[in-house]
Amino acid sequence: MADQPPSVSSPALQVLIERGFFEQASDLAVIDAAMQAGMVTFYNGYDPTADSLHAGSLLTIMAMRHLQRAGHRPIVLMGGATAMVGDPSGRSETRKLVELETIERNCEAIQRQFARFVHFDEGTANDAIMVDNSRWLMGLGYIEFLRDIGRHFSVNRMVAAKTYRDRLESELPLSFLEFNYQLLQAYDFLHLKREEGCDLQVGGSDQWGNMIAGVELIRRVAAEQGESTGAYCLTYPLLTTADGNKMGKTFKGAVWLDPDKFSPFDYYQYWINCHDRDVEGLLRYFTELPIEEINGLANREGRALNEAKAVLAFEATKMLHGEDEAGRARTASVQAFGGGDDWSAVDCVEIAESEIRLLDLVVHDQVVGFKSKREARERIKSGAVKLDGEVVTEAMENIDAARCGGEGLRLQIGRKRRVRVKLVG
């Protein structure tokens, strides 16, 4: 028998639980009571090592959206300083370190993406704020930090945690730099508690150990200094797709939220190509459709289930890129996969070449049809590639700018990849 969902009274937690966001909490009853009593300030941390978040971050962003709509106040914490340390949680390799100037540019770009989901400056009490932990962590004195914060942590307890235990048992050494990450994340919570009245940290379940460390640090410091002890954490499930892939990954790589890195058409295709068994969960997490409507869509089969996937793709794309772009992506999808000659809405890539071999085209970084030339040769020979609707089986066939025409050459690669190509060299 499946576990029964926990019973809560606050509308915010009811929504999270109903839609599948809840994994565990340090004290669910107290969090529930606080959210019933008034506005709760909460925070979620994000890694600014790239200038875009990807779809793997969407679950926490959507949860943040639901909590804000229920009247609570989000803090988007950018780990500008901790990105220069690297979180070992869930990792089998050392994270590459990033320069501070790059991190600052990334934070600016990421805030624009967040603005699609939460409001920052509407003049309301629960406007979201974005903060960068480099503001307070970069100025810490090492000796003072060890004296005031480090003494509250037990090395015995830390190495017993799964995050550190896994690394200690692996061939890759755990650096002292990474070992400090838990202390820094815990200090973030303490700082936000003091400066912003933040009582709740939320995040993926892989962060549970770090989050509990923050709750415990605040409890210990409060006991010594007579400060408020209200500090709690709540985690969301980590998502993997039915085929075992990590959420937000495709053949082409990460599903970026930045349209310049991952187009609205490709974004739409990511959702419409989801596994049948994922449809219900993805509709619950990544759209705001009512649960009753989601249940009706998810119970469909065959062609009707494909229509449900189209609803998912449209709603998810609308959430990130707006209704106009979602509509264009839907039109482009119908064009590209409907067998017609009109591909005017389909993405067109311009390649700075006057001519190119088919083999080079299908592995080009602007097309990314196959992972390697070896695979490309085999798939081309088997008839997996079409140019303007005609199967082409000669990998060395040459394509020039004239052949692309004014509207671009219609390139079909396998069952899922469609793109128009122009040569502009």
C-alpha positions as CSV (number, residue, x, y, z in Angstrom):
1,M,0.0,0.0,0.0
2,A,1.3,3.4,-0.9
3,D,2.2,5.8,1.9
4,Q,-0.6,8.3,2.6
5,P,0.3,11.9,2.1
6,P,0.7,13.9,5.3
7,S,-2.2,15.9,6.6
8,V,-1.7,19.7,6.6
9,S,-3.9,22.8,7.0
10,S,-2.0,25.6,5.2
11,P,-3.0,26.1,1.6
12,A,0.6,26.4,0.6
13,L,1.6,23.0,1.9
14,Q,-1.6,21.4,0.6
15,V,-0.7,22.5,-2.9
16,L,2.9,21.2,-2.6
17,I,1.7,17.8,-1.3
18,E,-1.2,17.5,-3.8
19,R,1.1,18.1,-6.7
20,G,3.9,15.8,-5.5
21,F,6.6,18.4,-4.4
22,F,6.9,17.2,-0.8
23,E,9.6,14.7,0.2
24,Q,10.4,15.4,3.9
25,A,10.6,18.2,6.5
26,S,12.4,18.8,9.8
27,D,9.1,19.6,11.5
28,L,6.2,19.6,9.2
29,A,3.6,20.4,11.9
30,V,5.5,23.6,12.9
31,I,6.0,24.7,9.3
32,D,2.3,24.1,8.7
33,A,1.3,26.2,11.7
34,A,3.6,29.0,10.7
35,M,2.2,29.2,7.2
36,Q,-1.3,29.2,8.6
37,A,-0.4,32.0,10.9
38,G,1.1,34.4,8.3
39,M,3.8,35.0,5.8
40,V,6.9,32.8,6.0
41,T,10.2,33.8,4.5
42,F,11.9,30.9,2.8
43,Y,15.0,30.4,0.7
44,N,16.4,28.1,-2.0
45,G,20.0,28.1,-3.2
46,Y,21.1,27.9,-6.8
47,D,24.4,27.4,-8.4
48,P,25.5,30.3,-10.7
49,T,28.3,28.4,-12.5
50,A,26.5,29.0,-15.9
51,D,24.6,31.9,-17.3
52,S,21.4,29.9,-17.4
53,L,19.6,27.5,-15.2
54,H,18.3,24.3,-16.8
55,A,15.1,22.3,-16.6
56,G,16.6,20.3,-13.7
57,S,16.1,23.4,-11.5
58,L,12.4,23.8,-12.6
59,L,10.9,21.7,-9.8
60,T,12.3,24.0,-7.1
61,I,11.4,27.1,-9.1
62,M,7.8,25.9,-9.6
63,A,7.5,25.1,-5.8
64,M,8.8,28.6,-5.1
65,R,6.1,30.0,-7.4
66,H,3.4,28.0,-5.6
67,L,4.6,29.2,-2.2
68,Q,4.8,32.8,-3.2
69,R,1.3,32.7,-4.8
70,A,0.1,31.3,-1.4
71,G,1.4,34.5,0.3
72,H,4.9,33.5,1.4
73,R,8.2,35.4,0.6
74,P,10.9,33.8,-1.5
75,I,14.6,34.5,-1.2
76,V,16.6,33.3,-4.3
77,L,20.1,32.7,-3.0
78,M,22.8,32.7,-5.6
79,G,25.9,30.8,-4.4
80,G,28.4,33.2,-5.7
81,A,30.9,32.4,-3.0
82,T,30.1,28.7,-2.5
83,A,30.3,28.2,-6.3
84,M,34.0,28.9,-5.9
85,V,34.2,26.0,-3.4
86,G,31.9,23.4,-4.9
87,D,29.2,21.2,-3.3
88,P,30.2,17.6,-3.2
89,S,26.5,16.4,-2.8
90,G,25.6,13.8,-5.3
91,R,28.8,14.3,-7.2
92,S,31.5,11.7,-8.1
93,E,34.0,14.3,-9.3
94,T,35.4,17.6,-8.1
95,R,33.4,20.7,-9.4
96,K,35.3,23.1,-11.6
97,L,35.8,26.4,-9.9
98,V,34.5,29.6,-11.4
99,E,35.9,33.2,-11.3
100,L,33.9,35.8,-9.3
101,E,33.4,38.1,-12.3
102,T,31.9,35.2,-14.3
103,I,29.6,34.4,-11.4
104,E,28.4,38.0,-11.2
105,R,27.4,38.0,-14.9
106,N,25.7,34.6,-14.5
107,C,23.6,35.9,-11.5
108,E,22.3,38.8,-13.6
109,A,21.3,36.5,-16.4
110,I,19.6,34.0,-14.0
111,Q,17.5,36.6,-12.3
112,R,15.9,37.4,-15.7
113,Q,14.9,33.8,-16.0
114,F,13.5,33.7,-12.5
115,A,11.3,36.7,-13.3
116,R,9.2,34.5,-15.5
117,F,8.1,32.5,-12.5
118,V,8.2,34.7,-9.4
119,H,7.7,38.5,-8.9
120,F,10.5,40.6,-7.5
121,D,9.3,44.2,-7.5
122,E,5.5,44.5,-7.4
123,G,5.6,46.4,-4.2
124,T,4.1,43.6,-2.1
125,A,5.3,42.2,1.2
126,N,6.1,38.9,-0.3
127,D,8.1,40.2,-3.3
128,A,11.0,37.8,-4.0
129,I,14.6,39.0,-3.5
130,M,17.8,37.7,-5.0
131,V,20.9,37.7,-2.9
132,D,24.5,36.5,-3.5
133,N,26.2,34.8,-0.6
134,S,29.5,36.3,-1.7
135,R,28.3,39.5,-0.1
136,W,28.8,38.0,3.4
137,L,31.0,35.0,2.9
138,M,33.9,36.7,1.1
139,G,34.5,39.0,4.0
140,L,34.6,36.4,6.7
141,G,37.8,36.1,8.7
142,Y,39.0,32.5,8.8
143,I,39.9,32.4,12.4
144,E,36.7,34.1,13.5
145,F,34.7,31.7,11.3
146,L,36.3,28.7,12.9
147,R,35.8,30.1,16.4
148,D,32.2,31.2,15.9
149,I,30.8,28.7,13.4
150,G,33.2,25.8,13.0
151,R,33.1,24.8,16.7
152,H,29.4,23.9,16.3
153,F,30.2,21.1,13.8
154,S,31.2,17.5,14.6
155,V,33.6,16.0,12.1
156,N,32.5,12.6,13.2
157,R,28.9,13.4,12.3
158,M,29.9,15.0,9.0
159,V,31.9,12.1,7.7
160,A,29.0,9.8,8.6
161,A,26.7,11.6,6.2
162,K,26.1,9.9,2.9
163,T,27.5,12.8,0.8
164,Y,30.9,12.7,2.4
165,R,30.9,9.0,3.0
166,D,30.4,8.2,-0.7
167,R,33.3,10.5,-1.6
168,L,35.6,9.1,1.1
169,E,34.9,5.5,-0.2
170,S,35.5,6.5,-3.9
171,E,38.8,6.8,-5.7
172,L,38.4,10.6,-6.0
173,P,39.7,12.3,-2.8
174,L,37.4,14.7,-1.0
175,S,39.2,18.0,-0.8
176,F,39.3,20.2,2.3
177,L,37.7,22.9,0.2
178,E,34.7,20.7,-0.5
179,F,34.5,19.5,3.1
180,N,33.9,23.1,4.2
181,Y,30.8,23.4,1.9
182,Q,28.4,22.2,4.6
183,L,29.6,24.9,7.0
184,L,29.2,27.6,4.5
185,Q,25.7,26.6,3.5
186,A,24.7,26.4,7.1
187,Y,26.1,29.8,7.7
188,D,24.0,31.1,4.8
189,F,20.9,30.0,6.6
190,L,22.0,31.7,9.8
191,H,22.8,34.9,8.0
192,L,19.4,35.0,6.2
193,K,17.7,34.2,9.5
194,R,19.3,37.2,11.1
195,E,19.2,39.7,8.2
196,E,15.9,38.7,6.4
197,G,13.9,36.8,9.0
198,C,14.2,33.7,7.0
199,D,12.8,30.6,8.9
200,L,12.7,28.0,6.2
201,Q,15.2,26.5,3.8
202,V,13.8,24.5,0.9
203,G,15.6,22.4,-1.8
204,G,16.2,19.0,-3.4
205,S,16.4,16.0,-1.2
206,D,20.1,15.6,-1.9
207,Q,20.6,18.7,0.2
208,W,19.0,17.3,3.3
209,G,22.3,16.9,5.2
210,N,23.4,20.4,4.5
211,M,20.0,21.8,5.3
212,I,19.7,20.0,8.7
213,A,23.2,21.3,9.5
214,G,21.9,24.8,9.0
215,V,18.9,24.1,11.3
216,E,21.2,22.7,13.9
217,L,23.6,25.6,13.7
218,I,20.8,28.2,14.2
219,R,19.5,26.2,17.2
220,R,23.0,26.1,18.8
221,V,23.7,29.8,18.2
222,A,20.3,30.8,19.4
223,A,20.8,28.8,22.6
224,E,24.0,30.7,23.3
225,Q,22.8,34.2,22.3
226,G,19.1,34.1,23.1
227,E,18.0,34.6,19.5
228,S,14.8,33.2,17.8
229,T,15.1,29.5,17.3
230,G,12.5,29.2,14.5
231,A,14.5,27.4,11.7
232,Y,13.2,24.5,9.6
233,C,13.8,22.8,6.3
234,L,11.7,21.0,3.7
235,T,12.9,19.0,0.7
236,Y,11.5,18.2,-2.7
237,P,12.0,14.8,-4.5
238,L,14.8,14.5,-7.0
239,L,13.3,13.7,-10.4
240,T,14.5,11.1,-12.9
241,T,12.5,10.3,-16.0
242,A,10.9,6.9,-16.6
243,D,13.8,5.9,-18.9
244,G,16.3,6.6,-16.1
245,N,17.6,9.9,-17.4
246,K,18.3,12.9,-15.1
247,M,15.6,15.6,-15.4
248,G,16.7,18.4,-17.8
249,K,19.0,16.3,-19.9
250,T,18.6,15.4,-23.6
251,F,20.7,13.9,-26.4
252,K,21.8,17.5,-27.1
253,G,22.8,18.1,-23.5
254,A,21.2,20.4,-20.9
255,V,17.7,21.8,-21.4
256,W,18.7,25.4,-20.7
257,L,16.0,28.0,-19.7
258,D,17.8,30.7,-21.8
259,P,16.2,30.8,-25.3
260,D,19.5,31.6,-26.8
261,K,21.0,28.4,-25.5
262,F,17.9,26.2,-26.0
263,S,15.2,27.5,-28.4
264,P,11.5,27.5,-27.5
265,F,11.0,25.0,-30.3
266,D,13.5,22.6,-28.8
267,Y,12.1,23.3,-25.4
268,Y,8.6,22.3,-26.6
269,Q,10.0,19.2,-28.2
270,Y,11.6,18.2,-24.9
271,W,8.3,18.1,-23.2
272,I,6.3,16.6,-26.0
273,N,8.8,13.7,-26.3
274,C,8.5,12.7,-22.7
275,H,7.9,9.1,-21.7
276,D,4.3,8.0,-21.5
277,R,4.7,7.1,-17.8
278,D,6.0,10.6,-17.0
279,V,3.0,12.6,-18.3
280,E,1.0,12.8,-15.1
281,G,3.9,13.8,-12.9
282,L,5.2,16.4,-15.4
283,L,1.8,17.9,-15.7
284,R,1.6,18.2,-11.9
285,Y,5.0,19.6,-11.4
286,F,5.5,21.9,-14.5
287,T,2.0,23.3,-15.3
288,E,-0.6,25.0,-13.2
289,L,-3.5,23.1,-14.7
290,P,-6.1,21.9,-12.1
291,I,-5.5,18.4,-10.7
292,E,-8.8,17.2,-12.0
293,E,-7.9,18.2,-15.5
294,I,-4.4,16.6,-15.1
295,N,-6.0,13.3,-14.0
296,G,-8.2,13.3,-17.1
297,L,-5.2,14.0,-19.4
298,A,-3.0,11.4,-17.8
299,N,-5.6,8.7,-18.1
300,R,-5.6,8.9,-21.9
301,E,-4.0,6.2,-24.1
302,G,-2.6,6.0,-27.6
303,R,-3.2,9.1,-29.8
304,A,-5.2,10.8,-27.0
305,L,-2.1,10.5,-24.7
306,N,0.0,12.3,-27.4
307,E,-2.6,15.1,-27.2
308,A,-2.0,15.2,-23.5
309,K,1.8,15.6,-24.2
310,A,1.0,18.5,-26.5
311,V,-0.9,20.2,-23.7
312,L,2.1,19.6,-21.4
313,A,4.5,21.0,-23.9
314,F,2.4,24.1,-24.6
315,E,1.8,24.9,-20.9
316,A,5.4,24.4,-19.9
317,T,6.7,26.4,-22.8
318,K,4.2,29.2,-22.1
319,M,5.3,29.3,-18.5
320,L,8.9,30.0,-19.5
321,H,8.8,31.7,-22.9
322,G,5.3,33.2,-23.0
323,E,2.1,32.3,-24.8
324,D,3.2,33.7,-28.2
325,E,6.4,31.7,-28.3
326,A,4.6,28.6,-27.1
327,G,2.1,29.0,-29.9
328,R,4.9,29.4,-32.5
329,A,6.6,26.3,-31.1
330,R,3.3,24.3,-31.3
331,T,2.8,25.5,-34.9
332,A,6.4,24.6,-35.8
333,S,6.0,21.1,-34.3
334,V,2.9,20.5,-36.4
335,Q,4.8,21.7,-39.5
336,A,7.9,19.7,-38.8
337,F,6.2,16.4,-37.9
338,G,3.1,16.7,-40.1
339,G,4.7,15.7,-43.4
340,G,4.1,19.0,-45.2
341,D,6.5,21.3,-47.0
342,D,5.8,24.4,-45.0
343,W,8.4,24.6,-42.2
344,S,8.4,28.4,-41.9
345,A,7.9,28.3,-38.1
346,V,10.7,25.7,-37.5
347,D,14.0,26.8,-36.1
348,C,16.5,27.9,-38.8
349,V,20.2,27.7,-38.0
350,E,22.8,29.6,-40.0
351,I,26.1,27.9,-40.5
352,A,29.1,30.0,-41.5
353,E,30.1,27.7,-44.4
354,S,29.6,28.0,-48.2
355,E,29.3,24.3,-48.5
356,I,29.4,21.3,-46.1
357,R,29.3,17.5,-46.3
358,L,26.2,15.9,-44.9
359,L,28.3,13.9,-42.4
360,D,29.7,17.2,-41.0
361,L,26.3,18.9,-41.0
362,V,24.5,16.3,-38.9
363,V,27.2,16.4,-36.2
364,H,27.6,20.2,-36.3
365,D,27.3,21.9,-32.9
366,Q,24.4,24.0,-34.2
367,V,22.5,20.9,-35.3
368,V,23.7,18.1,-33.0
369,G,21.9,15.2,-34.8
370,F,24.3,12.5,-33.7
371,K,26.9,12.1,-31.0
372,S,29.8,11.0,-33.3
373,K,30.6,10.7,-37.0
374,R,30.8,7.0,-36.7
375,E,27.2,6.9,-35.5
376,A,26.2,9.4,-38.2
377,R,27.7,7.3,-41.0
378,E,25.7,4.3,-39.8
379,R,22.4,6.1,-39.4
380,I,22.7,8.0,-42.7
381,K,23.4,4.7,-44.5
382,S,20.3,3.2,-42.8
383,G,18.1,6.0,-44.1
384,A,17.6,8.0,-40.9
385,V,18.3,11.4,-42.5
386,K,16.1,13.3,-45.0
387,L,16.8,16.5,-46.9
388,D,13.7,18.3,-48.1
389,G,11.7,15.2,-47.5
390,E,14.0,12.8,-49.5
391,V,16.1,10.1,-47.8
392,V,19.8,10.6,-48.3
393,T,22.1,7.7,-47.7
394,E,25.5,9.1,-48.9
395,A,27.3,10.6,-45.9
396,M,29.8,12.4,-48.1
397,E,27.2,14.2,-50.2
398,N,28.0,17.8,-50.5
399,I,25.5,20.6,-49.7
400,D,26.0,24.2,-50.9
401,A,24.3,27.5,-50.1
402,A,22.2,27.4,-53.3
403,R,20.6,24.1,-52.3
404,C,19.4,25.6,-49.0
405,G,17.4,28.2,-50.8
406,G,15.7,31.2,-49.2
407,E,13.7,29.3,-46.6
408,G,16.5,26.9,-45.6
409,L,17.1,23.2,-46.2
410,R,14.6,21.0,-44.3
411,L,16.7,18.6,-42.4
412,Q,15.1,15.6,-40.7
413,I,17.3,13.4,-38.4
414,G,15.6,10.3,-37.0
415,R,12.2,10.5,-35.4
416,K,12.7,13.6,-33.2
417,R,15.2,16.1,-34.7
418,R,13.9,18.7,-37.2
419,V,15.7,21.9,-38.2
420,R,16.0,24.3,-41.2
421,V,19.6,25.0,-42.3
422,K,21.1,27.9,-44.2
423,L,24.8,28.1,-45.3
424,V,26.0,31.7,-45.0
425,G,29.7,31.4,-45.5
